[in-house]
Amino acid sequence: MAILVLFFALWEVAGRLKWIDVLLFSYPSKVFAQIWKDAVSGELWGHLGVTVGETVVGFLLGTIVGTLLAVLIWWSPFLSKVLDPYMVVFNSMPKVALGPIFIVMFGAGFMAITITTLSITVIVTTLVVYNAFKEVDPNLVKVVRTFGGTRRQIFNQVILPASFPTIISTLKVNVGMAWVGVIVGEFLVAKMGLGYLIIYGFQVFNFTLVLASLIIIAVVATAMYQLVVYIERKLLAHRQ
């Protein structure tokens, strides 16, 4: 916290003394005044609500779909051989480049933004969870198989319990990934949301608005991350 306060103090001094270009970098008092003005007028809450809603949807769907896809790939050796290399290739592709394709396919709106977010969160979740499944001690699997355990029993009694901490930890990764996907999507198509405010600020050379939006994103994303950490702690404690 002390480092953050020092950073804002130095930023304010640098702006006031013209050590930096205030047109580009503004200064904290002006940025926070912008946030306060938008909050009091009510303009902020509509944009914030849209972005947070899209992020929550992308986060939840990405986690659920990615985990289910990882289970499906583990369950079918054929799918594992077929999809594994393609997932790595798809994960390496710049998702911004896919944005225009999603716009053409799903229209310029909520669906395109959600699909852009899912293109990031689903593949990351699938790769992380599937690798966790593969890294489970094979001796444990052999024990269950020796006693006549079915593939379902192996998954329920060995794979899933051993991978549970990794699945929960994936939630923390997906919070950041969901925010990235939503903001990228809003850059491309949105007429509401914090990503839209950033683009609009650049278009009208209102960099104070840009920085205000970035600070709001940082604060809300941190709050969501801490909430996920709290949920993770509770789930792991309950499991133990």
C-alpha positions as CSV (number, residue, x, y, z in Angstrom):
1,M,0.0,0.0,0.0
2,A,2.9,2.4,0.9
3,I,4.4,1.8,-2.6
4,L,1.1,2.6,-4.2
5,V,0.7,5.8,-2.2
6,L,4.2,6.8,-3.1
7,F,3.6,6.1,-6.8
8,F,0.5,8.3,-6.9
9,A,2.3,11.0,-4.9
10,L,5.2,11.1,-7.4
11,W,2.8,11.0,-10.3
12,E,0.9,14.0,-8.9
13,V,4.1,16.0,-8.3
14,A,5.4,15.1,-11.8
15,G,2.2,16.3,-13.3
16,R,2.0,19.5,-11.3
17,L,5.6,20.4,-12.1
18,K,5.2,19.5,-15.8
19,W,7.9,16.8,-15.6
20,I,5.5,14.6,-17.6
21,D,3.1,15.5,-20.4
22,V,-0.2,15.9,-18.6
23,L,-2.1,15.7,-21.8
24,L,-1.0,12.0,-22.1
25,F,-0.5,11.0,-18.4
26,S,-2.8,13.5,-16.6
27,Y,-2.3,13.3,-12.8
28,P,-4.1,11.4,-10.0
29,S,-6.2,14.3,-8.6
30,K,-7.6,14.9,-12.0
31,V,-8.2,11.2,-12.7
32,F,-10.0,10.7,-9.4
33,A,-12.0,13.8,-10.0
34,Q,-13.1,12.2,-13.3
35,I,-14.1,9.0,-11.5
36,W,-16.1,11.0,-8.9
37,K,-17.9,13.1,-11.5
38,D,-18.9,10.0,-13.5
39,A,-20.0,8.2,-10.3
40,V,-22.1,11.1,-9.0
41,S,-23.7,11.6,-12.4
42,G,-24.5,7.9,-12.7
43,E,-22.8,7.5,-16.0
44,L,-20.1,5.2,-14.6
45,W,-22.5,2.6,-13.2
46,G,-24.0,1.6,-16.5
47,H,-20.6,1.0,-18.1
48,L,-19.3,-0.7,-15.0
49,G,-22.4,-3.0,-14.7
50,V,-22.1,-4.0,-18.4
51,T,-18.4,-4.9,-18.1
52,V,-18.7,-6.7,-14.8
53,G,-21.7,-8.7,-16.1
54,E,-19.9,-9.7,-19.2
55,T,-16.8,-10.7,-17.2
56,V,-18.8,-12.8,-14.7
57,V,-20.5,-14.6,-17.6
58,G,-17.3,-15.2,-19.4
59,F,-15.5,-16.3,-16.2
60,L,-18.2,-18.8,-15.2
61,L,-18.8,-20.2,-18.7
62,G,-15.1,-20.5,-19.4
63,T,-14.4,-22.4,-16.2
64,I,-17.4,-24.8,-16.6
65,V,-17.0,-25.4,-20.3
66,G,-13.2,-25.7,-20.1
67,T,-13.4,-28.2,-17.2
68,L,-16.0,-30.3,-18.9
69,L,-13.9,-30.3,-22.1
70,A,-10.8,-31.4,-20.1
71,V,-12.9,-34.3,-18.6
72,L,-14.1,-35.3,-22.1
73,I,-10.6,-35.3,-23.5
74,W,-9.2,-37.3,-20.6
75,W,-12.1,-39.8,-20.9
76,S,-11.5,-40.4,-24.6
77,P,-7.9,-41.3,-25.7
78,F,-9.0,-40.7,-29.3
79,L,-10.1,-37.1,-28.6
80,S,-6.9,-36.6,-26.6
81,K,-4.7,-37.5,-29.6
82,V,-6.8,-35.5,-32.0
83,L,-7.5,-32.3,-30.0
84,D,-4.3,-31.9,-28.0
85,P,-2.1,-30.4,-30.7
86,Y,-4.9,-28.2,-32.0
87,M,-5.6,-26.8,-28.5
88,V,-1.9,-25.7,-28.2
89,V,-2.1,-24.1,-31.7
90,F,-5.4,-22.3,-30.9
91,N,-4.0,-21.1,-27.5
92,S,-1.0,-19.5,-29.3
93,M,-3.2,-17.5,-31.7
94,P,-3.8,-13.8,-30.9
95,K,-7.4,-13.6,-29.9
96,V,-7.6,-10.0,-31.0
97,A,-7.2,-11.3,-34.6
98,L,-10.2,-13.6,-34.1
99,G,-12.4,-10.7,-32.9
100,P,-13.6,-9.6,-36.3
101,I,-14.4,-13.2,-37.2
102,F,-16.6,-13.5,-34.1
103,I,-18.3,-10.1,-35.0
104,V,-19.2,-11.4,-38.4
105,M,-20.5,-14.7,-37.0
106,F,-22.3,-13.5,-33.9
107,G,-23.0,-9.8,-34.6
108,A,-21.7,-6.7,-32.9
109,G,-22.9,-7.2,-29.4
110,F,-22.9,-9.2,-26.2
111,M,-22.6,-12.6,-27.9
112,A,-19.4,-11.5,-29.8
113,I,-17.8,-10.2,-26.6
114,T,-18.8,-13.4,-24.7
115,I,-17.3,-15.6,-27.4
116,T,-14.1,-13.6,-27.5
117,T,-13.8,-14.1,-23.7
118,L,-14.6,-17.8,-24.0
119,S,-11.9,-18.1,-26.7
120,I,-9.4,-17.2,-24.0
121,T,-10.8,-18.7,-20.8
122,V,-12.0,-22.1,-22.2
123,I,-8.7,-23.1,-23.8
124,V,-6.6,-22.0,-20.8
125,T,-8.9,-23.9,-18.4
126,T,-8.9,-27.0,-20.6
127,L,-5.1,-27.1,-21.0
128,V,-4.4,-26.6,-17.3
129,V,-7.1,-29.0,-16.0
130,Y,-6.3,-31.7,-18.6
131,N,-2.6,-31.5,-17.7
132,A,-3.5,-31.9,-14.0
133,F,-5.5,-35.0,-14.9
134,K,-2.5,-36.5,-16.8
135,E,0.0,-35.7,-13.9
136,V,-2.0,-37.7,-11.3
137,D,0.2,-40.5,-9.8
138,P,-0.3,-43.5,-12.2
139,N,0.2,-45.9,-9.3
140,L,-3.1,-44.7,-7.8
141,V,-4.8,-45.4,-11.0
142,K,-3.3,-48.9,-11.2
143,V,-4.5,-49.7,-7.7
144,V,-8.1,-48.9,-8.6
145,R,-7.9,-50.7,-11.9
146,T,-6.4,-53.8,-10.2
147,F,-9.5,-54.0,-8.0
148,G,-11.7,-53.9,-11.1
149,G,-12.5,-50.2,-11.0
150,T,-14.2,-48.8,-14.1
151,R,-13.0,-45.6,-15.8
152,R,-15.8,-43.7,-14.1
153,Q,-14.6,-45.0,-10.7
154,I,-11.0,-44.1,-11.5
155,F,-12.1,-40.6,-12.4
156,N,-14.3,-40.1,-9.3
157,Q,-12.0,-41.7,-6.8
158,V,-8.6,-40.8,-8.0
159,I,-8.4,-38.2,-10.9
160,L,-10.9,-35.7,-9.6
161,P,-9.8,-35.6,-5.9
162,A,-6.1,-35.4,-6.9
163,S,-6.8,-32.6,-9.4
164,F,-9.3,-30.6,-7.3
165,P,-6.8,-28.0,-6.0
166,T,-5.6,-27.3,-9.6
167,I,-9.2,-26.9,-10.8
168,I,-9.9,-24.4,-8.0
169,S,-6.6,-22.6,-8.7
170,T,-7.7,-22.3,-12.3
171,L,-10.5,-19.9,-11.1
172,K,-7.8,-17.4,-10.2
173,V,-6.2,-17.5,-13.6
174,N,-9.6,-17.2,-15.3
175,V,-10.5,-14.0,-13.5
176,G,-7.7,-12.2,-15.3
177,M,-8.3,-14.0,-18.5
178,A,-12.0,-13.1,-18.4
179,W,-11.2,-9.4,-18.0
180,V,-8.8,-9.5,-20.9
181,G,-11.3,-11.1,-23.1
182,V,-14.1,-8.7,-22.2
183,I,-12.0,-5.6,-22.6
184,V,-10.7,-6.8,-26.0
185,G,-14.2,-7.5,-27.1
186,E,-15.4,-4.1,-25.9
187,F,-12.6,-2.5,-27.8
188,L,-13.9,-4.0,-31.0
189,V,-17.7,-3.8,-30.8
190,A,-19.1,-2.3,-27.6
191,K,-21.1,0.9,-27.2
192,M,-21.2,0.4,-23.4
193,G,-18.6,-0.7,-20.9
194,L,-15.2,0.2,-19.5
195,G,-13.5,-1.0,-22.7
196,Y,-15.7,1.3,-24.7
197,L,-14.8,4.3,-22.4
198,I,-11.1,3.6,-23.0
199,I,-11.5,3.6,-26.8
200,Y,-13.7,6.7,-26.6
201,G,-11.2,8.5,-24.5
202,F,-8.5,7.8,-27.0
203,Q,-10.7,9.0,-29.9
204,V,-11.4,12.4,-28.2
205,F,-7.9,12.7,-26.7
206,N,-9.4,12.5,-23.2
207,F,-6.6,10.5,-21.6
208,T,-7.9,11.3,-18.1
209,L,-10.9,9.2,-19.0
210,V,-8.7,6.5,-20.3
211,L,-6.6,6.4,-17.1
212,A,-9.8,6.6,-14.9
213,S,-11.2,3.6,-16.7
214,L,-8.0,1.7,-16.3
215,I,-7.9,2.4,-12.6
216,I,-11.5,1.3,-12.2
217,I,-10.7,-2.0,-14.1
218,A,-7.7,-2.6,-11.8
219,V,-9.8,-2.0,-8.6
220,V,-12.7,-4.2,-9.7
221,A,-10.5,-6.9,-11.1
222,T,-8.6,-7.0,-7.9
223,A,-11.8,-7.3,-5.8
224,M,-13.0,-10.2,-8.0
225,Y,-9.6,-11.9,-7.6
226,Q,-9.7,-11.6,-3.9
227,L,-13.3,-13.0,-3.8
228,V,-12.1,-16.0,-5.8
229,V,-9.2,-16.4,-3.4
230,Y,-11.6,-16.4,-0.5
231,I,-13.8,-19.0,-2.2
232,E,-10.8,-21.1,-3.0
233,R,-9.7,-21.0,0.6
234,K,-13.1,-22.0,1.9
235,L,-13.5,-24.9,-0.6
236,L,-10.1,-26.3,0.1
237,A,-10.7,-26.0,3.9
238,H,-14.0,-27.8,3.6
239,R,-12.5,-30.5,1.5
240,Q,-9.8,-31.1,4.1
